[in-house]
Amino acid sequence: MQIVKRARAIAEGLRVYYTGRPCKRGHLATRSTIHGACSACVREAQREARVALRARIREAEESRTSV
């Protein structure tokens, strides 16, 4: 994977870029040019949010059936 700085990626119209350096959580992944977030961190956050939402839905369904 080619190392590209964020400014260059934005100038070239790229959606993602690769720095070659790990993010603060240690991932070596591409980053978004829009907000600079590591794609692996974004995936983990989405997974955690999905699990939390499913748990809230499950709790709501249980409370409706027990009433």
C-alpha positions in Angstrom: 0.0 0.0 0.0 1.3 3.4 -0.9 1.9 5.9 1.8 0.0 9.2 1.2 -0.4 12.3 3.4 -3.9 13.4 4.1 -3.5 16.8 2.4 -2.3 15.0 -0.8 -5.2 12.5 -0.6 -7.7 15.4 -0.3 -6.1 17.3 -3.2 -6.3 14.1 -5.4 -9.9 13.5 -4.4 -9.2 10.2 -2.6 -11.7 8.9 -0.1 -9.1 7.1 2.0 -5.3 7.2 2.5 -2.6 5.2 4.2 -0.1 6.7 6.5 2.0 3.7 7.3 1.8 4.5 11.0 -0.5 2.8 13.5 -3.5 4.7 14.9 -3.8 5.4 18.7 -5.3 1.9 19.1 -2.5 0.2 17.1 -4.3 -0.5 13.8 -2.3 -0.3 10.6 -5.3 0.6 8.3 -6.5 3.2 5.9 -7.9 6.4 7.1 -10.8 8.5 5.9 -9.9 11.8 4.2 -13.1 13.4 5.6 -12.4 13.0 9.3 -9.0 11.2 9.5 -10.4 8.2 11.4 -8.8 4.8 11.1 -11.1 2.4 9.2 -10.5 -0.4 11.7 -11.5 1.9 14.6 -14.7 2.9 12.7 -15.6 -0.7 12.0 -15.1 -1.5 15.7 -17.2 1.4 16.8 -20.0 0.5 14.4 -19.9 -3.1 15.7 -20.1 -1.9 19.3 -23.0 0.4 18.5 -24.9 -2.4 16.7 -24.5 -4.7 19.6 -25.7 -2.0 22.1 -28.7 -1.2 19.9 -29.7 -4.9 19.7 -29.4 -5.2 23.5 -31.7 -2.1 23.9 -34.2 -3.5 21.5 -34.2 -6.9 23.2 -34.7 -5.2 26.6 -37.6 -3.1 25.3 -39.2 -6.2 23.8 -38.9 -8.1 27.1 -40.3 -5.2 29.1 -43.3 -5.0 26.7 -44.1 -8.7 26.9 -43.7 -8.8 30.7 -46.2 -6.0 31.4 
